Amino acid sequence: MKPYATVSTLVLTGILSLTAGLWGIEAARGEMAELPFSRILVAKGDRDFDDDDLPRSVQSAVVRDLSRRANISERQIRVVEASEETWPDSCLGLSRGGEFCSQVLTEGWRVVLSDGRDRWVYRTDETGAVVRLAAGSNVTGSVPQSVANSVLRDVSRRVGQPRESLQIAKAVQKTWPNGCLGVSRPGQVCTQALVEGWQVTVISDRNPGQRWIYHTDSSGDRIVLAESYDSQSTRGSGFDTAEIAPLPIPHNELPQPLSRGIVFRAISSGGFAGRTYETVLMEDGTLIQVQRGWGNATDRDRRVTRIPRRDLRRFQRLLARAQFARYDGLSYGAPEGAADYITVTLSSDSSTWRYADIVQENLPDHLQQAIGSWNRIVTQLYR
């Protein structure tokens, strides 16, 4: 074997091993068994993919599709890997139930996208006219079947579309702040206990602009339609899907700056019970939550744990990357007439901002990402 052939083989083997680690050994074997790819283009480190060999029409098509499916801004999505492929049929090897696929070899691309946190694998033809989502860390593979069935059944009943025309575009594990799964209605009593569950986004093949967002518990026994959306309209059922315009937090309502050694702090108050909790994350990973007594003179229901160091570092990297200073001093309030919601004030070393829990889904993407990560950390207090 020639020296350069040996080097090429080793490089290709290393890349395939990395792919298997990212997407699971069995999934990687399945893709590799179909057809070998001839050439791989990979982004270096955190730089955007900039190889001119990937047609712009293909890149635009997959980014646009992911943005619609996962409700992610196109500006957040980057191509991290691309390879030329020959797919076994006109459906790119990803036929759907009852779909006719021409049995003809189809030249195209395998493209891996990332928003900096999750990855999605796409298959396309040569120009991006045909696009198929092959795999993704935020797609249906991770959500329990019982949750998927409950949500799809409810959407089908509500809109009169067959389940075959509906698909789950995104499913993310969540920790809801109360028994109402974070969707409080006027006059509704919600138990004040954290509930593990899912946020599930459903889209329609019949109308790509439609989207339904559900909050569920971990099994799908309880589901709540939090928001429905049609891109042909500026409003959904519930609150306006556009980001809410914030107002300044009154100076006398700002909390004290973080004390030395504190990485992050959350103060939540309100809800049906009207209680106030303060939760802080320390530099050594210690997580402390107390229920504040009258005049903050006493601490009750104290909970203390220490989170794994990797979780602490991951959260610190998120804080450094998100540039929260732009949100410093802003308040995203509840709609007029809303009741029994919880107000949460969050503080890092660079900013303090607050929001009403019932408008969380309408916050800027950076804030939603931080809230989701913080809520996953806080659940460790209750294990």
C-alpha positions as CSV (number, residue, x, y, z in Angstrom):
1,M,0.0,0.0,0.0
2,K,1.3,3.5,-0.8
3,P,2.1,5.8,2.1
4,Y,-0.5,8.4,1.2
5,A,-3.1,5.7,1.0
6,T,-2.2,4.5,4.5
7,V,-2.5,8.0,5.9
8,S,-5.8,8.5,4.2
9,T,-7.1,5.2,5.6
10,L,-6.1,6.1,9.1
11,V,-7.7,9.6,8.9
12,L,-10.9,8.1,7.6
13,T,-10.9,5.5,10.3
14,G,-10.4,8.1,13.0
15,I,-13.3,10.2,11.7
16,L,-15.6,7.2,11.5
17,S,-14.7,6.3,15.1
18,L,-15.6,9.8,16.2
19,T,-18.9,9.6,14.4
20,A,-19.7,6.4,16.2
21,G,-18.9,7.9,19.6
22,L,-21.2,10.9,18.9
23,W,-24.2,9.1,17.5
24,G,-24.1,5.6,19.1
25,I,-22.2,2.5,17.8
26,E,-25.3,0.8,16.3
27,A,-26.5,3.9,14.5
28,A,-23.0,4.5,13.1
29,R,-22.8,0.9,11.9
30,G,-26.2,1.2,10.2
31,E,-25.2,4.3,8.3
32,M,-21.8,2.9,7.4
33,A,-23.3,-0.3,6.1
34,E,-25.5,1.5,3.6
35,L,-22.8,3.2,1.5
36,P,-19.3,4.4,2.2
37,F,-18.8,8.1,1.8
38,S,-16.1,9.2,-0.5
39,R,-14.9,12.5,1.0
40,I,-15.5,14.2,4.3
41,L,-15.3,17.9,5.1
42,V,-15.1,18.8,8.7
43,A,-15.2,22.1,10.6
44,K,-12.1,22.8,12.7
45,G,-12.8,23.5,16.4
46,D,-15.5,26.0,16.9
47,R,-15.1,27.7,13.5
48,D,-18.0,27.8,11.1
49,F,-17.9,25.4,8.2
50,D,-16.6,27.3,5.2
51,D,-15.7,24.8,2.5
52,D,-16.9,26.0,-0.8
53,D,-17.4,22.4,-2.0
54,L,-20.8,22.2,-0.2
55,P,-23.3,23.9,-2.5
56,R,-24.9,27.0,-0.9
57,S,-28.3,25.7,-2.0
58,V,-27.8,22.5,0.1
59,Q,-26.5,24.5,3.1
60,S,-29.5,26.9,2.9
61,A,-32.0,24.1,2.5
62,V,-30.9,22.1,5.6
63,V,-30.4,25.2,7.8
64,R,-33.9,26.4,6.8
65,D,-35.5,23.0,7.5
66,L,-33.9,22.7,10.9
67,S,-34.8,26.2,11.9
68,R,-38.4,25.4,11.1
69,R,-38.4,22.0,12.8
70,A,-36.6,23.0,16.0
71,N,-37.6,26.6,16.2
72,I,-34.0,27.7,16.2
73,S,-32.8,31.0,14.7
74,E,-30.9,30.3,11.4
75,R,-28.1,32.4,12.8
76,Q,-27.5,29.9,15.6
77,I,-27.1,26.9,13.2
78,R,-23.8,26.0,11.6
79,V,-22.5,23.1,9.4
80,V,-19.9,21.1,11.3
81,E,-19.5,18.2,8.8
82,A,-20.4,17.4,5.3
83,S,-19.7,14.4,3.0
84,E,-20.6,13.6,-0.6
85,E,-22.8,10.5,-0.8
86,T,-24.6,8.2,-3.2
87,W,-28.0,7.3,-1.8
88,P,-29.7,4.0,-2.8
89,D,-33.0,5.6,-4.0
90,S,-34.8,8.9,-4.6
91,C,-35.9,9.0,-1.0
92,L,-32.2,9.1,0.1
93,G,-32.5,5.8,1.9
94,L,-35.1,7.2,4.3
95,S,-38.5,6.2,2.9
96,R,-41.6,6.9,4.9
97,G,-44.5,4.5,5.4
98,G,-46.3,4.0,2.1
99,E,-44.0,6.3,0.2
100,F,-42.9,5.4,-3.4
101,C,-39.2,5.7,-4.0
102,S,-37.6,5.4,-7.4
103,Q,-34.9,2.7,-7.2
104,V,-32.2,4.8,-8.7
105,L,-28.9,5.8,-7.3
106,T,-29.1,9.5,-6.1
107,E,-26.0,11.7,-5.7
108,G,-26.2,14.0,-2.7
109,W,-24.8,15.1,0.6
110,R,-24.8,14.0,4.3
111,V,-24.7,17.2,6.4
112,V,-24.3,17.5,10.2
113,L,-25.7,20.6,11.8
114,S,-25.2,22.0,15.3
115,D,-26.5,24.9,17.4
116,G,-23.5,24.6,19.7
117,R,-25.3,22.2,22.0
118,D,-27.1,19.5,19.9
119,R,-26.4,17.9,16.5
120,W,-28.7,16.9,13.6
121,V,-27.8,14.7,10.6
122,Y,-29.4,15.5,7.2
123,R,-29.4,13.8,3.9
124,T,-30.0,15.7,0.6
125,D,-29.7,15.4,-3.1
126,E,-27.1,17.3,-5.1
127,T,-28.9,20.6,-5.0
128,G,-30.9,20.6,-1.7
129,A,-34.2,20.2,-3.5
130,V,-34.8,17.0,-1.5
131,V,-34.0,17.1,2.2
132,R,-34.4,14.4,4.8
133,L,-33.7,14.5,8.5
134,A,-31.8,11.3,9.4
135,A,-31.1,11.7,13.1
136,G,-30.9,14.3,15.8
137,S,-30.4,14.6,19.5
138,N,-33.5,16.6,19.9
139,V,-35.8,14.5,17.7
140,T,-38.1,11.6,18.3
141,G,-35.5,9.0,19.2
142,S,-35.2,10.1,22.8
143,V,-38.8,10.9,23.8
144,P,-40.7,8.0,25.4
145,Q,-43.2,6.3,23.1
146,S,-46.0,6.9,25.6
147,V,-45.3,10.7,25.5
148,A,-45.1,10.8,21.7
149,N,-48.4,8.8,21.4
150,S,-50.3,11.1,23.8
151,V,-49.1,14.3,22.1
152,L,-49.7,13.1,18.5
153,R,-53.1,11.7,19.4
154,D,-54.1,15.0,21.0
155,V,-53.0,17.1,18.0
156,S,-54.7,14.8,15.6
157,R,-58.0,15.1,17.5
158,R,-57.7,18.9,17.8
159,V,-57.0,19.7,14.2
160,G,-58.6,16.8,12.4
161,Q,-55.4,15.6,10.7
162,P,-54.3,12.0,10.5
163,R,-51.4,11.1,12.7
164,E,-49.4,10.0,9.6
165,S,-49.3,13.7,8.6
166,L,-47.8,14.8,12.0
167,Q,-44.3,14.3,13.3
168,I,-42.4,15.3,16.4
169,A,-39.8,17.9,15.4
170,K,-38.2,18.4,18.8
171,A,-38.5,16.8,22.2
172,V,-36.5,18.2,25.1
173,Q,-36.5,17.1,28.7
174,K,-37.8,19.7,31.1
175,T,-38.3,20.3,34.8
176,W,-41.6,22.1,35.2
177,P,-42.1,24.5,38.2
178,N,-45.5,23.2,39.2
179,G,-48.2,20.6,38.8
180,C,-49.7,22.6,35.9
181,L,-46.5,21.9,34.0
182,G,-45.7,25.6,33.8
183,V,-48.9,26.5,32.0
184,S,-51.1,28.1,34.6
185,R,-54.7,29.2,33.7
186,P,-56.7,31.9,35.6
187,G,-58.4,30.3,38.6
188,Q,-56.4,27.0,38.3
189,V,-54.8,25.6,41.4
190,C,-51.3,24.2,40.7
191,T,-49.4,22.1,43.2
192,Q,-46.0,23.7,44.0
193,A,-43.7,20.8,43.2
194,L,-41.2,20.3,40.5
195,V,-42.4,17.9,37.8
196,E,-40.0,16.0,35.5
197,G,-41.3,15.9,31.9
198,W,-40.9,16.9,28.3
199,Q,-41.5,19.8,26.0
200,V,-42.6,18.4,22.7
201,T,-42.9,20.3,19.4
202,V,-45.1,18.8,16.7
203,I,-45.2,19.9,13.0
204,S,-47.5,19.0,10.1
205,D,-46.5,17.7,6.7
206,R,-49.6,19.2,5.3
207,N,-48.7,22.7,6.5
208,P,-45.0,23.3,7.3
209,G,-45.9,26.6,9.0
210,Q,-48.0,25.0,11.7
211,R,-46.4,24.0,15.0
212,W,-47.8,22.8,18.4
213,I,-45.8,22.9,21.6
214,Y,-46.8,20.6,24.5
215,H,-45.7,20.3,28.1
216,T,-46.0,16.8,29.5
217,D,-45.0,14.8,32.5
218,S,-42.4,12.0,32.1
219,S,-45.0,9.3,31.1
220,G,-47.4,11.3,28.9
221,D,-50.3,10.8,31.4
222,R,-50.5,14.6,31.8
223,I,-50.1,16.8,28.7
224,V,-50.9,20.5,28.2
225,L,-51.0,22.4,24.9
226,A,-48.8,25.4,25.8
227,E,-48.8,27.1,22.4
228,S,-49.9,26.6,18.8
229,Y,-48.4,28.5,16.0
230,D,-49.0,29.2,12.3
231,S,-46.3,31.0,10.4
232,Q,-49.0,32.6,8.2
233,S,-50.2,34.4,11.4
234,T,-48.3,36.5,13.9
235,R,-50.2,35.0,16.8
236,G,-50.8,31.5,18.3
237,S,-53.2,30.2,20.8
238,G,-52.0,31.5,24.1
239,F,-49.5,34.2,24.0
240,D,-47.9,36.1,21.2
241,T,-45.1,33.9,19.7
242,A,-42.9,36.9,19.2
243,E,-40.4,37.7,21.8
244,I,-41.9,39.8,24.6
245,A,-40.8,43.4,24.9
246,P,-39.1,43.7,28.3
247,L,-39.3,46.6,30.8
248,P,-36.7,47.8,33.2
249,I,-36.7,46.3,36.7
250,P,-37.5,49.1,39.2
251,H,-34.4,50.0,41.1
252,N,-36.0,49.2,44.5
253,E,-36.8,45.6,43.3
254,L,-33.2,44.7,42.2
255,P,-31.6,42.1,44.5
256,Q,-28.2,42.5,46.0
257,P,-25.2,41.7,43.8
258,L,-23.8,38.2,44.1
259,S,-21.6,37.6,47.0
260,R,-18.1,36.3,46.6
261,G,-18.0,32.6,45.6
262,I,-21.5,32.5,44.0
263,V,-21.7,31.6,40.3
264,F,-25.5,32.0,39.9
265,R,-28.6,32.7,41.9
266,A,-32.3,32.3,41.3
267,I,-35.1,33.9,43.4
268,S,-38.6,32.6,42.7
269,S,-41.7,34.0,44.3
270,G,-45.4,34.0,43.8
271,G,-47.6,31.2,42.5
272,F,-50.7,29.9,44.3
273,A,-48.8,29.4,47.6
274,G,-47.0,32.7,47.5
275,R,-43.7,31.3,48.7
276,T,-40.2,32.6,48.0
277,Y,-37.3,30.4,47.3
278,E,-33.6,31.4,46.8
279,T,-31.3,28.9,45.1
280,V,-27.5,29.6,44.7
281,L,-24.7,27.7,42.9
282,M,-21.3,28.1,44.5
283,E,-17.9,28.0,42.7
284,D,-17.2,24.6,44.3
285,G,-20.4,23.1,42.9
286,T,-22.4,23.3,46.1
287,L,-26.1,24.0,45.4
288,I,-28.2,25.5,48.2
289,Q,-31.9,26.2,48.2
290,V,-33.8,27.9,51.1
291,Q,-37.4,29.0,51.6
292,R,-37.3,32.5,52.9
293,G,-39.2,33.3,56.0
294,W,-40.9,36.5,57.1
295,G,-38.6,39.4,56.4
296,N,-35.9,37.0,55.4
297,A,-35.2,36.5,59.2
298,T,-35.4,32.7,59.0
299,D,-34.5,30.0,56.5
300,R,-36.8,27.0,56.2
301,D,-36.8,23.8,54.0
302,R,-33.1,24.1,53.4
303,R,-31.7,21.7,50.7
304,V,-28.0,21.3,50.0
305,T,-26.2,19.1,47.4
306,R,-23.1,19.2,45.3
307,I,-23.4,18.9,41.5
308,P,-20.8,17.0,39.4
309,R,-17.8,19.1,38.4
310,R,-18.6,18.5,34.7
311,D,-22.1,20.0,35.1
312,L,-20.6,23.0,36.9
313,R,-18.1,23.6,34.1
314,R,-20.7,23.1,31.4
315,F,-23.0,25.7,33.0
316,Q,-20.1,28.2,33.5
317,R,-19.3,27.9,29.8
318,L,-22.9,28.5,28.9
319,L,-22.9,31.7,31.0
320,A,-19.7,32.9,29.5
321,R,-20.9,32.2,25.9
322,A,-24.4,33.7,26.2
323,Q,-23.4,37.3,26.9
324,F,-26.2,38.0,29.4
325,A,-25.0,41.6,30.0
326,R,-27.3,42.7,27.2
327,Y,-30.3,41.6,29.3
328,D,-29.1,43.2,32.6
329,G,-31.9,44.9,34.5
330,L,-34.7,43.7,32.2
331,S,-38.0,42.2,33.2
332,Y,-40.2,40.0,31.0
333,G,-43.5,40.3,32.7
334,A,-46.8,38.3,32.6
335,P,-49.6,39.3,30.2
336,E,-52.3,41.5,31.7
337,G,-54.9,39.5,33.6
338,A,-52.6,36.5,34.3
339,A,-52.7,35.0,37.8
340,D,-50.9,32.5,40.0
341,Y,-47.7,32.7,38.0
342,I,-44.2,32.6,39.4
343,T,-41.7,35.4,39.0
344,V,-38.1,34.3,38.7
345,T,-35.1,36.7,39.2
346,L,-31.8,35.3,37.9
347,S,-28.4,36.8,38.6
348,S,-24.9,36.0,37.2
349,D,-21.8,38.0,37.8
350,S,-22.6,40.1,34.8
351,S,-26.3,40.7,34.9
352,T,-29.7,40.4,36.7
353,W,-32.9,39.8,34.8
354,R,-36.3,38.3,35.6
355,Y,-39.3,36.7,33.9
356,A,-42.7,35.3,34.6
357,D,-42.8,31.5,34.2
358,I,-45.8,31.6,32.0
359,V,-43.9,33.5,29.3
360,Q,-40.8,31.4,29.4
361,E,-41.4,30.1,25.8
362,N,-41.4,33.6,24.5
363,L,-38.1,34.7,25.9
364,P,-35.0,35.2,23.7
365,D,-33.2,32.0,22.8
366,H,-30.2,32.7,25.0
367,L,-32.4,33.1,28.0
368,Q,-34.4,30.0,27.3
369,Q,-31.2,28.0,27.0
370,A,-29.9,29.3,30.3
371,I,-33.2,28.6,32.1
372,G,-33.3,25.0,30.8
373,S,-29.8,24.3,31.9
374,W,-30.4,25.9,35.3
375,N,-33.6,23.9,35.9
376,R,-31.7,20.7,35.1
377,I,-29.2,21.6,37.7
378,V,-31.8,22.5,40.3
379,T,-33.5,19.0,39.9
380,Q,-30.4,17.5,41.6
381,L,-31.6,19.0,44.9
382,Y,-34.6,16.6,44.8
383,R,-32.9,13.3,44.0
